[in-house]
């Protein structure tokens, strides 16, 4: 009980807990601390994820967590970069979307695995959708609007993604819902339709 109380009191904001193959939960606080919760014993383990901030007390706001396997997890961050954490070795590795570390384009909001290739991850970012090969570290962006006349700068501000065999459905901030063709690299936006006189 004391473990649960400690975990719950560390932050008032949590991401949705993510269940692993053993039925236990990764619990991520928005401000950074991440825990592994054993659903059978009620005990919690704090994950010692290394901070890349100059001062470790600065919060690292996380936006998403993806469990690759029992010893490997990926975390997306609101304040830039995404990271890999090796549970057994407690090793943390950070990755940039762009070379400009302070750029808003480094913000990753969602991480999902490819439907066919378990080593390929899809990243929702402030600069469109990227693919990332978890073994080679190859990061690629092939994100083009199928109708350029309908395209605006808001297209690329991606909030969430859902990956199917050949299509990624996504939501774009201030724009609407979109679908991305994995084979062609082209996307189509279906804009919000609001009543006349209303703004988002």
Secondary structure by P-SEA (a helix, b strand, c coil): caaaaaaaaccccccccccccccccccccccbbbbbbcccccbbbbbbcccccccccccccccccccccccbbbbbbcccccccccccccbbbbbbcccccccccccccbbbbbcccccbbbbbccccbbbbcccccbbbbbccccccccccccccccccccccccbbbbcccccccccccccccbbbbbcccccccccc
